[in-house]
Amino acid sequence: MRPRVVVTALVCASLGLLGAAPGLEAAPPLPARMADTGGGSQLITAVAPSAGATSGTLTWWDLRDGRWAPAGSTPARFGAKGLVEGASRRQGTNTTPTGVYDLPYAFGVQPAPRGTSYAYRPVRQGSWWCQDNTSRAYNRWTEPRPSDCRAAESEHLITYRTQYAYALVIGFNYGTPVRGRGAGIFLHVNGRGATAGCVSVPAGAMRRILRWADPGRHPHIAIGTAGGRTAVTRARGPALPPSASP
């Protein structure tokens, strides 16, 4: 058996010197195959296997010297009704919007993880996210809740101590909100199951992401599927003004 081992070793060595055989080249990293990465040098990709899926994979990437490299990866959860194109999403459908979005700021019931450089808002008793389509504060953090924003149409953030222990605002429908499209889409900590439209990950992963995210490198999140009309490689950011500040 020894001669066969030697021959195999020589063949492998020859392939190493000559390069991989045709058709065996490593595929470019996911961000390099995307139509839009948001223009920054950090990117989060949240990919589901299909539009009807409620789980998939979230990976965070760094662009250095012109090359994208993964910095971490974790299982992710999506809306209970799957994913839909962001431009056609409707509020209350329990779907996660696909597309490329900025990440305006972070927030949490818990203090920011040590090393976090992102703008981070502490959740207090009076912290609300207004989802009332009739309110001037639609799709905005409010503290306290304004009189024109009904409590029944909003999220009292502190009541979601597990999910909002740590979170990043996803800039979906945020820069110039369209009424009825959806409000309060975040990257946050897992709850008991699928989300109402957000993207969620384990708490430990959320802490790592917050330590990694550098506002000076303009991170974005790209949400999509492995293929089809909502493929993450086809996702583009909205043609809207930059997101408002927190």
C-alpha positions in Angstrom: 0.0 0.0 0.0 3.0 2.4 0.6 3.7 3.1 -3.2 0.0 4.1 -3.7 0.3 6.6 -0.8 3.5 8.1 -2.3 1.9 8.5 -5.8 -1.2 10.1 -4.2 1.0 12.5 -2.3 2.9 13.4 -5.5 -0.3 14.0 -7.4 -1.6 16.3 -4.6 1.6 18.2 -4.5 1.5 18.7 -8.3 -2.0 20.0 -8.1 -0.9 22.4 -5.4 1.8 23.8 -7.6 -0.3 24.1 -10.7 -3.5 25.4 -9.0 -6.8 23.7 -8.5 -8.2 21.8 -11.5 -10.7 23.6 -13.7 -14.1 23.8 -12.0 -12.7 23.3 -8.5 -11.8 26.9 -7.8 -13.2 28.3 -4.6 -16.3 30.4 -5.1 -15.9 34.1 -4.3 -17.2 35.1 -0.9 -20.9 36.0 -0.7 -20.4 39.8 -0.5 -18.3 39.7 -3.7 -21.2 38.1 -5.6 -23.8 40.7 -4.4 -25.3 43.5 -6.4 -25.0 45.9 -3.5 -23.3 45.8 -0.2 -24.2 49.3 1.0 -20.8 50.9 0.3 -19.2 50.3 3.6 -16.4 48.0 4.7 -18.5 45.9 7.1 -21.5 43.9 6.1 -24.0 41.5 7.8 -25.7 38.9 5.6 -28.8 37.2 6.8 -29.7 34.4 4.4 -32.7 32.0 4.4 -32.8 28.9 2.2 -36.2 30.0 0.7 -38.8 32.7 1.0 -41.0 30.5 3.2 -38.2 29.6 5.6 -38.2 30.9 9.2 -34.5 30.2 9.9 -31.2 30.5 8.2 -27.7 31.8 8.7 -26.3 35.2 9.7 -22.7 36.1 8.9 -20.7 39.3 9.5 -17.9 40.3 7.1 -15.0 42.6 6.9 -13.6 44.2 3.7 -9.8 44.5 4.0 -7.4 45.2 1.1 -10.2 44.7 -1.3 -11.2 41.2 0.0 -14.3 40.2 2.0 -13.6 37.8 4.9 -16.1 36.4 7.4 -15.6 37.6 11.0 -18.3 35.4 12.5 -21.4 33.4 11.8 -24.5 32.1 13.7 -27.9 30.6 13.1 -30.6 33.2 12.6 -34.4 33.4 12.7 -36.8 35.3 10.4 -40.5 36.2 10.3 -43.1 33.5 11.1 -44.4 34.0 7.5 -41.0 34.0 5.9 -39.4 36.7 3.8 -40.8 39.1 1.2 -39.3 41.9 -1.0 -38.9 45.0 1.2 -40.6 47.3 -1.4 -43.8 45.3 -1.3 -44.0 44.3 2.4 -47.1 45.2 4.4 -47.2 45.9 8.1 -48.6 43.1 10.3 -47.8 40.3 7.9 -45.1 38.7 10.1 -42.7 38.7 7.2 -39.0 39.8 7.1 -38.2 42.4 4.4 -35.4 41.5 2.0 -33.0 44.1 0.8 -29.8 46.0 1.9 -30.3 48.4 4.8 -28.1 50.6 7.1 -28.0 50.1 10.8 -28.8 53.5 12.4 -28.1 52.7 16.0 -28.1 50.1 18.7 -30.2 49.8 21.9 -30.9 47.4 24.7 -32.4 46.6 28.1 -28.9 45.5 29.1 -25.9 47.8 29.1 -23.9 47.9 25.9 -21.3 45.0 25.8 -17.8 46.2 26.7 -16.0 47.3 23.5 -19.2 48.6 21.8 -18.5 51.7 19.7 -21.9 52.0 18.1 -24.4 54.7 19.3 -26.3 52.7 22.0 -29.6 53.8 23.6 -30.6 52.3 27.0 -34.1 51.0 27.2 -36.0 52.7 30.0 -39.5 52.4 31.4 -40.7 55.2 29.1 -39.1 53.8 25.9 -41.5 53.0 23.0 -41.3 52.2 19.3 -44.2 53.8 17.6 -45.9 51.6 15.0 -49.1 53.7 14.8 -49.6 54.6 11.1 -51.6 57.7 12.1 -48.8 59.1 14.3 -46.2 61.7 13.4 -43.7 59.5 15.2 -44.4 56.4 13.0 -41.4 54.0 13.0 -39.5 56.0 15.5 -38.2 55.5 19.1 -40.2 57.7 21.4 -39.6 58.6 25.0 -42.1 59.1 26.3 -44.9 57.9 24.0 -46.6 60.9 22.3 -50.3 61.3 22.6 -50.9 60.7 18.9 -49.2 57.2 19.1 -51.6 54.6 20.5 -50.1 52.1 22.9 -52.0 49.3 21.3 -50.2 50.1 18.0 -46.7 50.4 19.5 -44.0 48.3 21.3 -43.2 49.1 24.9 -39.6 48.1 24.5 -38.9 47.2 28.1 -41.5 44.5 28.1 -39.3 42.5 25.7 -36.4 42.0 28.1 -35.1 38.9 26.4 -35.4 39.9 22.7 -34.3 43.5 23.3 -31.5 42.8 25.7 -29.4 43.9 22.8 -30.5 45.1 19.4 -29.6 47.0 16.3 -32.1 49.1 14.4 -32.5 47.9 10.8 -33.0 50.9 8.5 -36.0 49.3 6.7 -38.7 52.0 6.0 -36.8 54.3 8.3 -35.3 57.2 6.3 -38.6 58.3 4.8 -41.3 56.0 6.3 -44.1 54.8 4.1 -47.3 54.3 6.1 -48.4 50.7 6.2 -45.1 49.2 5.0 -43.8 48.3 8.5 -42.1 49.6 11.6 -39.8 48.3 14.2 -37.6 45.9 12.2 -34.5 45.0 14.3 -31.7 42.6 14.6 -32.1 41.3 18.1 -31.8 38.4 20.5 -33.8 35.2 19.9 -37.1 34.8 21.6 -39.0 31.5 21.8 -39.4 31.0 18.0 -39.7 32.8 14.7 -40.1 36.6 14.8 -42.8 39.1 13.8 -40.6 40.3 10.9 -37.2 41.0 12.6 -34.0 39.0 12.3 -32.9 37.3 15.6 -29.8 35.5 16.8 -28.5 34.0 20.0 -27.6 36.5 22.8 -23.9 35.6 22.6 -23.8 36.3 18.9 -25.6 39.6 19.4 -22.9 40.7 21.9 -20.1 39.7 19.4 -21.8 41.7 16.6 -22.1 44.8 18.8 -18.4 44.6 19.7 -17.5 44.1 16.0 -19.6 46.8 14.4 -17.7 50.0 13.7 -19.8 53.0 12.8 -16.8 54.5 10.9 -16.9 51.6 8.5 -20.6 52.1 7.7 -21.9 48.5 8.3 -25.1 47.4 6.5 -27.3 44.3 6.6 -28.3 42.4 3.5 -31.3 40.1 4.0 -32.4 37.6 1.4 -32.7 34.0 0.3 -30.3 31.6 -1.3 -31.9 32.0 -4.7 -34.9 33.2 -6.6 -36.4 36.7 -6.8 -35.5 37.5 -3.2 -31.9 36.1 -3.5 -29.5 38.0 -1.3 -27.1 38.4 -4.3 -29.8 40.5 -6.0 -30.7 42.6 -3.0 -30.2 46.3 -3.2 -30.6 49.2 -0.8 -33.6 51.5 -1.1 -33.3 54.6 -3.2 -34.0 56.8 -0.2 -32.2 59.6 1.7 -29.8 58.5 4.5 -31.5 57.3 7.6 -32.3 59.8 10.3 -30.2 59.9 13.4 -31.4 58.4 16.6 
